[in-house]
Amino acid sequence: MFDKTDSTDKRFILNDKQEGITGGLRVFTDSHTGVQHLVIRENTGVAVTPLLNADGKPLIAGNEDRA
């Protein structure tokens, strides 16, 4: 899963990133489930959370609710 030499099965795909001086935000998609995750990095801390839709259910890539 995390072996950089094997590119045939990338479990997590980087969709977007925003970098700042002391941290940043990244959105990854789990290629097995389609669930999108937000990774927040600030100074020495890191937080990971699934993105949720308006109903509070995990946001699935390709099924985004658009108002």
N, C-alpha and C positions, 0 to 999 in steps of 0.2 A: 504494500500500500504506500509506503513512504520511500521505497527504493528509487533513487533518482535515475538509475541506469535502465529501469524497465518503464518505458513510456507507453506500453500497449494498454495498460489499465490504470488511468489516472482517476483515483477515487474522488479527489477534491479539485474543482476547477475554479480558478480565480476569475470572477466576473467584473469586479470593479475595485479600485483602491483610491484613497485620498490620503496623501502623506503631509504631515506638518513637521515642524521643527522637533517637537518632543514626542510625537506619536502619530497615529493614523487610524484609518478605518479601512477594512477590506470586507468584501462580500464574496463568499465561496458557495458553490453548489456541489452537493454530494451527488456524484454521477450515478450512484446506485439507487438512491431514493428520490432525487430531485429536490430535496429540502435545501433551502438557502440559509446560510449562517452569516451573522455579522461578527467580525473580530475587531475588537477595539484595543488599541495599544496606546498607552500613555505613560511616559517615563519608564518605570520598570514594571508596570502592571499590565496584565492582559485579561480581557474578558471575552467570552464566546457565548453567543446566544442565537437561537434560531429566529429568523424573521417571521413575523406573524401577519396573517391577513386581517381584514376587518372583523372577522368572526372569532379571532383568537387562535385559529388553527395554523400550523406551520405553512409558510409560503412555499409552494412548489413551483420550480422553474417552468415557465410556459403557461402557468395558470394564474397569473397575477390578476387581481381584481382591478379593473380600470373604471374609474368613475367618470 
